[in-house]
Amino acid sequence: MTTKKVLIVDDEERIRELVQAILEDLAGWDTITAGSGTECLTIAATERIDAILLDVSMPNMDGFAVYEQLQANSATTTIPVILLTAKVLPTDRAHFAQMGISGVITKPFEPTTISDQIAHILGWQE
């Protein structure tokens, strides 16, 4: 089985670094990080990515705008996207599901379980 590769997109460097360390150390996955939506779109279109962990609240291009562009590109439309967000209303979850978003992890998240949450959402259990 090949190692999973996750693209972590967040404008907060400390969150990117924390999630990257957890996913690499605890889950044994490869990670790439992006600090902006634009960077995310470039990486997703050129790298083989198994999933994207996408922050919703980012300057310039928020997570929803990034997601729409990922969906519009045939090279990236099949990559599962998990939103990382501090603000989730119950109605949002239904809306996200309709949009085709794989799942939502709320901030603040529990660092020790985030890789399990991602694996659960994406069906990556061993």
Contact map, one row per residue, 1 for C-alpha under 8 A:
111000000000000000000000000000000000000000000000000000000000000000000000000000000000000000000000000000000000000000000000000000
111100000000000000000000000000000000000000000000000000000000000000000000000000000000000000000000000000000000000000000000000000
111110000000000000000000000111000000000000000000000000000000000000000000000000000000000000000000000000000000000000000000000000
011111000000000000000000000011000000000000000000110000000000000000000000000000000000000000000000000000000000000000000000000000
001111100000000000000000000011110000000000000001111000000000000000000000000000000000000000000000000000000000000000000000000000
000111110000000000000000000011110000000000000000111110000000000000000000000000000000000000000000000000000000000000000000000000
000011111000000000000000000000111100000100010000101110000000000000000000000000000000000000000000000000000000000000000000000000
000001111100000100110000000000111100000000000000000111000000000000000000000000000000000000000000000000000000000000000000000000
000000111110000100000000000000001111100100000000000111100000000000000000000000000000000000000000000000000000000000000000000000
000000011111101100000000000000001111000000000000000001100100000000000000000000000000000000000000000000000000000000000000000000
000000001111100100000000000000000111000000000000000000100110000000000000000000000000000000000000000000000000000000000000000000
000000000111111100000000000000000010000000000000000000000000000000000000000000000000000000000000000000000000000000000000000000
000000000111111110000000000000000010000000000000000000000000000000000000000000000000000000000000000000000000000000000000000000
000000000001111111000000000000000000000000000000000000000000000000000000000000000000000000000000000000000000000000000000000000
000000000101111111100000000000000000000000000000000000000000000000000000000000000000000000000000000000000000000000000000000000
000000011111111111110000000000001110000000000000000000000000000000000000000000000000000000000000000000000000000000000000000000
000000000000111111111000000000000000000000000000000000000000000000000000000000000000000000000000000000000000000000000000000000
000000000000011111111100000000000000000000000000000000000000000000000000000000000000000000000000000000000000001000000000000000
000000010000001111111110000000000000000000000000000000000000000000000000000000000000000000000000000000000000001001000000000000
000000010000000111111111000000111000000000000000000000000000000000000000000000000000000000000000000000000000000000000000000000
000000000000000011111111100000000000000000000000000000000000000000000000000000000000000000000000000000000000000000000000000000
000000000000000001111111111000000000000000000000000000000000000000000000000000000000000000000000000000000000001101100000000000
000000000000000000111111111111100000000000000000000000000000000000000000000000000000000000000000000000000000000001100000000000
000000000000000000011111111111100000000000000000000000000000000000000000000000000000000000000000000000000000000000000000000000
000000000000000000001111111110000000000000000000000000000000000000000000000000000000000000000000000000000000000000000000000000
000000000000000000000111111100000000000000000000000000000000000000000000000000000000000000000000000000000000000000100000000000
000000000000000000000111111110000000000000000000000000000000000000000000000000000000000000000000000000000000000000100000000000
001000000000000000000011111111000000000000000000000000000000000000000000000000000000000000000000000000000000000000000000000000
001111000000000000000011101111100000000000000000000000000000000000000000000000000000000000000000000000000000000000000000000000
001111000000000000000011000111110000000000000000000000000000000000000000000000000000000000000000000000000000000000000000000000
000011110000000000010011000011111000000000000000000000000000000000000000000000000000000000000000000000000000000000000000000000
000011110000000000010000000001111100000000000000000000000000000000000000000000000000000000000000000000000000000000000000000000
000000111100000100010000000000111110000000000000000000000000000000000000000000000000000000000000000000000000000000000000000000
000000111110000100000000000000011111101100100000000000000000000000000000000000000000000000000000000000000000000000000000000000
000000001111100100000000000000001111101100000000000000000000000000000000000000000000000000000000000000000000000000000000000000
000000001110000000000000000000000111111100000000000000000110100000000000000000000000000000000000000000000000000000000000000000
000000001000000000000000000000000111111110000000000000000101111001000000000000000000000000000000000000000000000000000000000000
000000000000000000000000000000000001111111000000000000000000100001000000000000000000000000000000000000000000000000000000000000
000000000000000000000000000000000111111111100000000000000000000000000000000000000000000000000000000000000000000000000000000000
000000101000000000000000000000000111111111110000000000000000000001000000000000000000000000000000000000000000000000000000000000
000000000000000000000000000000000000111111111000000000000000000001001100000000000000000000000000000000000000000000000000000000
000000000000000000000000000000000000011111111100000000000000000000000000000000000000000000000000000000000000000000000000000000
000000000000000000000000000000000100001111111110000000000000000000000000000000000000000000000000000000000000000000000000000000
000000100000000000000000000000000000000111111111100000000000000000000000000100000000000000000000000000000000000000000000000000
000000000000000000000000000000000000000011111110000000000000000000000000001100000000000000000000000000000000000000000000000000
000000000000000000000000000000000000000001111111000000000000000000000000000000000000000000000000000000000000000000000000000000
000000000000000000000000000000000000000000111111100000000000000000000000000000000000000000000000000000000000000000000000000000
000010000000000000000000000000000000000000010111110000000000000000000000000000000000000000000000000000000000000000000000000000
000111100000000000000000000000000000000000010011111100000000000000000000000000100000000000000000000000000000000000000000000000
000111000000000000000000000000000000000000000001111100000000000000000000000000110000000000000000000000000000000000000000000000
000011100000000000000000000000000000000000000000111110000000000000000000000000111100000000000000000000000000000000000000000000
000001111000000000000000000000000000000000000000111111000000000000000000000000111100000000000000000000000000000000000000000000
000001111000000000000000000000000000000000000000001111100000000000000000000000001111000000000000000000000000000000000000000000
000000011100000000000000000000000000000000000000000111110000001000000000000000001111000000000000000000000000000000000000000000
000000001110000000000000000000000000000000000000000011111100011000000000000000000011100000000000000000000000000000000000000000
000000000000000000000000000000000000000000000000000001111100011100000000000000000011100000000000000000000000000000000000000000
000000000000000000000000000000000000000000000000000000111110011000000000000000000000100000000000000000000000000000000000000000
000000000110000000000000000000000001100000000000000000111111111000000000000000000000000000000000000000000000000000000000000000
000000000010000000000000000000000001000000000000000000001111110000000000000000000000000000000000000000000000000000000000000000
000000000000000000000000000000000000100000000000000000000111110000000000000000000000000000000000000000000000000000000000000000
000000000000000000000000000000000001110000000000000000000111111011000000000000000000000000000000000000000000000000000000000000
000000000000000000000000000000000000100000000000000000111111111111000000000000000000000000000000000000000000000000000000000000
000000000000000000000000000000000000100000000000000001111100111111100000000000000010000000000000000000000000000000000000000000
000000000000000000000000000000000000000000000000000000010000011111110000000000000000000000000000000000000000000000000000000000
000000000000000000000000000000000000000000000000000000000000111111111000000000000000000000000000000000000000000000000000000000
000000000000000000000000000000000000110110000000000000000000111111111100000000000000000000000000000000000000000000000000000000
000000000000000000000000000000000000000000000000000000000000001111111110000000001000000000000000000000000000000000000000000000
000000000000000000000000000000000000000000000000000000000000000111111111000000000000000000000000000000000000000000000000000000
000000000000000000000000000000000000000010000000000000000000000011111111100000000000000000000000000000000000000000000000000000
000000000000000000000000000000000000000010000000000000000000000001111111100110000000000000000000000000000000000000000000000000
000000000000000000000000000000000000000000000000000000000000000000111111110111000000000000000000000000000000000000000000000000
000000000000000000000000000000000000000000000000000000000000000000011111110110000000000000000000000000000000000000000000000000
000000000000000000000000000000000000000000000000000000000000000000001111111110000000000000000000000000000000000000000000000000
000000000000000000000000000000000000000000000000000000000000000000000011111111000000000000000000000000000000000000000000000000
000000000000000000000000000000000000000000001000000000000000000000000000111111000000000000000000000000000000000000000000000000
000000000000000000000000000000000000000000011000000000000000000000000111111111100000000000000000000000000000000000000000000000
000000000000000000000000000000000000000000000000000000000000000000000111111111100000000000000000000000000000000000000000000000
000000000000000000000000000000000000000000000000000000000000000000000010011111110000000000000000000000000000000000000000000000
000000000000000000000000000000000000000000000000111100000000000000000000000111111000000000000000000000000000000000000000000000
000000000000000000000000000000000000000000000000011100000000000000000000000001111100000000000000000011000000000000000000010000
000000000000000000000000000000000000000000000000001111000000000000100000000000111110000000000000000011100000000000000000000000
000000000000000000000000000000000000000000000000001111000000000000000000000000011111000000000000000011111000000000000100000000
000000000000000000000000000000000000000000000000000011110000001000000000000000001111100000000000000010111000000000000000000000
000000000000000000000000000000000000000000000000000011110000000000000000000000000111110000000000000000011110000000000000000000
000000000000000000000000000000000000000000000000000000111000000000000000000000000011111100000000000000011110000000000000000000
000000000000000000000000000000000000000000000000000000000000000000000000000000000001111100000000000000000111000000000000000000
000000000000000000000000000000000000000000000000000000000000000000000000000000000000111110000000000000000110000000000000000000
000000000000000000000000000000000000000000000000000000000000000000000000000000000000111111011000000000000100000000000000000000
000000000000000000000000000000000000000000000000000000000000000000000000000000000000001111111000000000000000000000000000000000
000000000000000000000000000000000000000000000000000000000000000000000000000000000000000111111100000000000000000000000000000000
000000000000000000000000000000000000000000000000000000000000000000000000000000000000000011111110000000000000000000000000000000
000000000000000000000000000000000000000000000000000000000000000000000000000000000000000111111111000000000000000000000000000000
000000000000000000000000000000000000000000000000000000000000000000000000000000000000000111111111100000010000000000000000000000
000000000000000000000000000000000000000000000000000000000000000000000000000000000000000001111111110000000000000000000000000000
000000000000000000000000000000000000000000000000000000000000000000000000000000000000000000111111111000000000000000000000000000
000000000000000000000000000000000000000000000000000000000000000000000000000000000000000000011111111110100000000000000000000000
000000000000000000000000000000000000000000000000000000000000000000000000000000000000000000001111111111100000000000000000000000
000000000000000000000000000000000000000000000000000000000000000000000000000000000000000000000111111110000000000000000000000000
000000000000000000000000000000000000000000000000000000000000000000000000000000000000000000000011111110000000000000000000000000
000000000000000000000000000000000000000000000000000000000000000000000000000000000000000000000001111111000000000000000000000000
000000000000000000000000000000000000000000000000000000000000000000000000000000011110000000000001111111110000000000000000000000
000000000000000000000000000000000000000000000000000000000000000000000000000000011100000000000000100111110000000000000000110000
000000000000000000000000000000000000000000000000000000000000000000000000000000001110000000000001100011111000000000000000100000
000000000000000000000000000000000000000000000000000000000000000000000000000000000111100000001000000011111100000000000000000000
000000000000000000000000000000000000000000000000000000000000000000000000000000000111100000000000000000111110100000001000000000
000000000000000000000000000000000000000000000000000000000000000000000000000000000001111100000000000000011111100000000000000000
000000000000000000000000000000000000000000000000000000000000000000000000000000000001111000000000000000001111100000000000000000
000000000000000000000000000000000000000000000000000000000000000000000000000000000000010000000000000000000111110000000000000000
000000000000000000000000000000000000000000000000000000000000000000000000000000000000000000000000000000001111111001000000000000
000000000000000000000000000000000000000000000000000000000000000000000000000000000000000000000000000000000001111111000000000000
000000000000000001100100000000000000000000000000000000000000000000000000000000000000000000000000000000000000111111000000000000
000000000000000000000100000000000000000000000000000000000000000000000000000000000000000000000000000000000000011111100000000000
000000000000000000000000000000000000000000000000000000000000000000000000000000000000000000000000000000000000011111111000000000
000000000000000000100110000000000000000000000000000000000000000000000000000000000000000000000000000000000000111111111100000000
000000000000000000000110011000000000000000000000000000000000000000000000000000000000000000000000000000000000000111111110000000
000000000000000000000000000000000000000000000000000000000000000000000000000000000000000000000000000000000000000011111111000000
000000000000000000000000000000000000000000000000000000000000000000000000000000000000000000000000000000001000000011111111100000
000000000000000000000000000000000000000000000000000000000000000000000000000000000100000000000000000000000000000001111111110100
000000000000000000000000000000000000000000000000000000000000000000000000000000000000000000000000000000000000000000111111111110
000000000000000000000000000000000000000000000000000000000000000000000000000000000000000000000000000000000000000000011111111110
000000000000000000000000000000000000000000000000000000000000000000000000000000000000000000000000000001100000000000001111111100
000000000000000000000000000000000000000000000000000000000000000000000000000000010000000000000000000001000000000000000111111100
000000000000000000000000000000000000000000000000000000000000000000000000000000000000000000000000000000000000000000000011111110
000000000000000000000000000000000000000000000000000000000000000000000000000000000000000000000000000000000000000000000111111111
000000000000000000000000000000000000000000000000000000000000000000000000000000000000000000000000000000000000000000000011001111
000000000000000000000000000000000000000000000000000000000000000000000000000000000000000000000000000000000000000000000000000111
